[in-house]
């Protein structure tokens, strides 16, 4: 169980849709998604541990701990199952969560997720490694550096999911990326290929398509959720 209470922004009524933001961000990243989906659903945008208004707590600062935080959050809120949309590190949290708690996930939308650091383009991952090294050097004497080390550590050390493990994901899944995403295109396709029945969509834009191209992003996600819902027995 989690040692903290996560902050969440909740709006609308209906089937729950949980939104998980990326590294160093908070629930406000999904402002356009909250406004759009709250018309037909109960949208719950969560601030991850140590992000936004959620406390850091004392537990490990890892993707797997964040997935445990999500489980505790859903249990406390009485949410039996939910559709989960995760962006970047939020997508990684969603992947780990879906593998460990499949009964809690109805549908899964992975936007810019990765299985391991080399899933990112070299031009992205090298500066992250360099920044992590510098932050690690100053972390003992600087709180700012310590926090930076933890944030960059999420991209350096996590989540390390084996591609073969993805075959265990039972939720209907949409893998959604930008044409110029920081995640390697072949890596995103690998994720979609290894998850049974997953759909792959590539939109015009970069890693931040949800905020930069919200109209198209929202329509694609909405269509996926609606199609899957209509196919339930």
C-alpha positions as a Python dict, from the first residue, in 0.01 Angstrom:
ca = {
    (1, 'X'): (0, 0, 0),
    (2, 'X'): (102, 359, -53),
    (3, 'X'): (235, 576, 228),
    (4, 'X'): (79, 892, 79),
    (5, 'X'): (-248, 1030, -56),
    (6, 'X'): (-217, 1131, -420),
    (7, 'X'): (-371, 1458, -537),
    (8, 'X'): (-622, 1423, -819),
    (9, 'X'): (-826, 1655, -1036),
    (10, 'X'): (-1169, 1500, -1097),
    (11, 'X'): (-1443, 1613, -1331),
    (12, 'X'): (-1751, 1466, -1494),
    (13, 'X'): (-1957, 1153, -1435),
    (14, 'X'): (-1969, 808, -1591),
    (15, 'X'): (-1709, 541, -1659),
    (16, 'X'): (-1376, 635, -1497),
    (17, 'X'): (-1086, 748, -1715),
    (18, 'X'): (-758, 788, -1525),
    (19, 'X'): (-490, 1018, -1673),
    (20, 'X'): (-122, 975, -1580),
    (21, 'X'): (117, 1259, -1672),
    (22, 'X'): (485, 1243, -1767),
    (23, 'X'): (815, 1305, -1591),
    (24, 'X'): (841, 1637, -1407),
    (25, 'X'): (485, 1737, -1498),
    (26, 'X'): (147, 1726, -1325),
    (27, 'X'): (-220, 1671, -1398),
    (28, 'X'): (-253, 2012, -1563),
    (29, 'X'): (-76, 1871, -1868),
    (30, 'X'): (-409, 1709, -1957),
    (31, 'X'): (-620, 2025, -1939),
    (32, 'X'): (-762, 1975, -2289),
    (33, 'X'): (-828, 1606, -2230),
    (34, 'X'): (-1006, 1674, -1901),
    (35, 'X'): (-1237, 1930, -2064),
    (36, 'X'): (-1313, 1699, -2356),
    (37, 'X'): (-1368, 1365, -2185),
    (38, 'X'): (-1550, 1502, -1878),
    (39, 'X'): (-1852, 1554, -2103),
    (40, 'X'): (-1913, 1179, -2111),
    (41, 'X'): (-1694, 1025, -1837),
    (42, 'X'): (-1557, 1072, -1491),
    (43, 'X'): (-1205, 1195, -1562),
    (44, 'X'): (-947, 1154, -1288),
    (45, 'X'): (-611, 1322, -1354),
    (46, 'X'): (-355, 1224, -1092),
    (47, 'X'): (-39, 1397, -973),
    (48, 'X'): (228, 1127, -940),
    (49, 'X'): (423, 1095, -613),
    (50, 'X'): (657, 1393, -577),
    (51, 'X'): (491, 1577, -868),
    (52, 'X'): (244, 1864, -862),
    (53, 'X'): (44, 1862, -539),
    (54, 'X'): (122, 1504, -441),
    (55, 'X'): (375, 1460, -157),
    (56, 'X'): (706, 1282, -208),
    (57, 'X'): (662, 1047, 88),
    (58, 'X'): (932, 804, 199),
    (59, 'X'): (880, 513, -39),
    (60, 'X'): (1112, 450, -336),
    (61, 'X'): (1086, 696, -625),
    (62, 'X'): (1035, 439, -900),
    (63, 'X'): (788, 352, -1174),
    (64, 'X'): (691, 36, -987),
    (65, 'X'): (624, 231, -668),
    (66, 'X'): (411, 475, -868),
    (67, 'X'): (207, 179, -994),
    (68, 'X'): (154, 70, -633),
    (69, 'X'): (47, 425, -550),
    (70, 'X'): (-209, 402, -831),
    (71, 'X'): (-343, 72, -696),
    (72, 'X'): (-381, 221, -347),
    (73, 'X'): (-550, 529, -494),
    (74, 'X'): (-805, 319, -681),
    (75, 'X'): (-872, 104, -375),
    (76, 'X'): (-927, 408, -153),
    (77, 'X'): (-1159, 564, -413),
    (78, 'X'): (-1352, 241, -462),
    (79, 'X'): (-1265, 225, -832),
    (80, 'X'): (-1289, -139, -937),
    (81, 'X'): (-1179, -90, -1298),
    (82, 'X'): (-1087, 207, -1515),
    (83, 'X'): (-967, 305, -1857),
    (84, 'X'): (-612, 435, -1814),
    (85, 'X'): (-434, 685, -2038),
    (86, 'X'): (-65, 727, -1961),
    (87, 'X'): (172, 974, -2123),
    (88, 'X'): (550, 914, -2130),
    (89, 'X'): (646, 803, -1776),
    (90, 'X'): (272, 786, -1711),
    (91, 'X'): (252, 533, -1992),
    (92, 'X'): (531, 335, -1827),
    (93, 'X'): (339, 340, -1499),
    (94, 'X'): (30, 220, -1685),
    (95, 'X'): (226, -67, -1842),
    (96, 'X'): (366, -186, -1510),
    (97, 'X'): (22, -148, -1350),
    (98, 'X'): (-155, -343, -1625),
    (99, 'X'): (95, -627, -1590),
    (100, 'X'): (53, -656, -1214),
    (101, 'X'): (-314, -563, -1175),
    (102, 'X'): (-487, -668, -1499),
    (103, 'X'): (-824, -689, -1324),
    (104, 'X'): (-811, -312, -1257),
    (105, 'X'): (-766, -208, -1621),
    (106, 'X'): (-1049, -195, -1872),
    (107, 'X'): (-873, -21, -2162),
    (108, 'X'): (-518, 106, -2194),
    (109, 'X'): (-389, 405, -2392),
    (110, 'X'): (-10, 433, -2406),
    (111, 'X'): (114, 767, -2536),
    (112, 'X'): (492, 783, -2582),
    (113, 'X'): (573, 498, -2341),
    (114, 'X'): (895, 295, -2347),
    (115, 'X'): (1011, -38, -2207),
    (116, 'X'): (1370, 65, -2133),
    (117, 'X'): (1595, 372, -2181),
    (118, 'X'): (1730, 266, -2522),
    (119, 'X'): (1373, 292, -2649),
    (120, 'X'): (1440, 666, -2658),
    (121, 'X'): (1636, 825, -2940),
    (122, 'X'): (2010, 866, -2878),
    (123, 'X'): (1983, 1245, -2902),
    (124, 'X'): (1744, 1232, -2607),
    (125, 'X'): (1890, 963, -2386),
    (126, 'X'): (2254, 1084, -2388),
    (127, 'X'): (2175, 1427, -2233),
    (128, 'X'): (1956, 1249, -1976),
    (129, 'X'): (2246, 1025, -1873),
    (130, 'X'): (2478, 1326, -1856),
    (131, 'X'): (2229, 1525, -1649),
    (132, 'X'): (2179, 1230, -1416),
    (133, 'X'): (2553, 1204, -1362),
    (134, 'X'): (2587, 1573, -1278),
    (135, 'X'): (2281, 1569, -1050),
    (136, 'X'): (2418, 1262, -870),
    (137, 'X'): (2743, 1446, -805),
    (138, 'X'): (2571, 1741, -637),
    (139, 'X'): (2278, 1556, -478),
    (140, 'X'): (2450, 1517, -136),
    (141, 'X'): (2480, 1895, -99),
    (142, 'X'): (2184, 2030, -298),
    (143, 'X'): (1813, 1957, -257),
    (144, 'X'): (1751, 2081, -612),
    (145, 'X'): (2011, 1839, -747),
    (146, 'X'): (1867, 1558, -535),
    (147, 'X'): (1523, 1612, -684),
    (148, 'X'): (1667, 1632, -1035),
    (149, 'X'): (1854, 1307, -975),
    (150, 'X'): (1531, 1135, -877),
    (151, 'X'): (1342, 1265, -1180),
    (152, 'X'): (1617, 1176, -1429),
    (153, 'X'): (1666, 845, -1250),
    (154, 'X'): (1316, 745, -1360),
    (155, 'X'): (1433, 763, -1721),
    (156, 'X'): (1777, 613, -1657),
    (157, 'X'): (1678, 320, -1436),
    (158, 'X'): (1314, 251, -1524),
    (159, 'X'): (1099, 75, -1618),
    (160, 'X'): (1293, -215, -1778),
    (161, 'X'): (1001, -425, -1896),
    (162, 'X'): (1081, -731, -2106),
    (163, 'X'): (904, -729, -2445),
    (164, 'X'): (792, -1089, -2392),
    (165, 'X'): (608, -986, -2074),
    (166, 'X'): (371, -769, -2278),
    (167, 'X'): (190, -1080, -2399),
    (168, 'X'): (31, -1095, -2053),
    (169, 'X'): (-156, -767, -2097),
    (170, 'X'): (-522, -850, -2141),
    (171, 'X'): (-672, -501, -2174),
    (172, 'X'): (-760, -359, -2512),
    (173, 'X'): (-466, -132, -2588),
    (174, 'X'): (-394, 171, -2807),
    (175, 'X'): (-31, 271, -2863),
    (176, 'X'): (-32, 636, -2966),
    (177, 'X'): (279, 831, -3069),
    (178, 'X'): (391, 1140, -3256),
    (179, 'X'): (562, 1115, -3595),
    (180, 'X'): (861, 1300, -3449),
    (181, 'X'): (839, 1144, -3104),
    (182, 'X'): (1141, 1116, -2873),
    (183, 'X'): (1062, 743, -2852),
    (184, 'X'): (1208, 542, -3139),
    (185, 'X'): (937, 456, -3390),
    (186, 'X'): (1040, 90, -3405),
    (187, 'X'): (1028, 71, -3024),
    (188, 'X'): (669, 198, -3016),
    (189, 'X'): (576, -54, -3285),
    (190, 'X'): (744, -328, -3081),
    (191, 'X'): (519, -244, -2785),
    (192, 'X'): (209, -258, -3006),
    (193, 'X'): (319, -584, -3168),
    (194, 'X'): (383, -760, -2837),
    (195, 'X'): (53, -663, -2671),
    (196, 'X'): (-222, -896, -2797),
    (197, 'X'): (-460, -713, -3029),
    (198, 'X'): (-308, -370, -2965),
    (199, 'X'): (-372, -88, -3210),
    (200, 'X'): (-96, 148, -3327),
    (201, 'X'): (-158, 508, -3432),
    (202, 'X'): (104, 765, -3531),
    (203, 'X'): (-8, 1130, -3539),
    (204, 'X'): (156, 1438, -3683),
    (205, 'X'): (367, 1603, -3412),
    (206, 'X'): (626, 1523, -3148),
    (207, 'X'): (621, 1363, -2803),
    (208, 'X'): (368, 1617, -2669),
    (209, 'X'): (80, 1557, -2909),
    (210, 'X'): (-182, 1556, -2634),
    (211, 'X'): (-111, 1920, -2552),
    (212, 'X'): (3, 2043, -2895),
    (213, 'X'): (-253, 1862, -3110),
    (214, 'X'): (-536, 1797, -2861),
    (215, 'X'): (-828, 1794, -3104),
    (216, 'X'): (-689, 1510, -3314),
    (217, 'X'): (-548, 1330, -3010),
    (218, 'X'): (-881, 1340, -2827),
    (219, 'X'): (-1077, 1217, -3129),
    (220, 'X'): (-846, 919, -3177),
    (221, 'X'): (-865, 823, -2808),
    (222, 'X'): (-1240, 876, -2796),
    (223, 'X'): (-1294, 661, -3104),
    (224, 'X'): (-1082, 383, -2953),
    (225, 'X'): (-1269, 390, -2622),
    (226, 'X'): (-1608, 403, -2795),
    (227, 'X'): (-1528, 117, -3032),
    (228, 'X'): (-1406, -102, -2750),
    (229, 'X'): (-1703, -16, -2532),
    (230, 'X'): (-1950, -106, -2807),
    (231, 'X'): (-1779, -444, -2848),
    (232, 'X'): (-1818, -547, -2483),
    (233, 'X'): (-2057, -832, -2410),
}
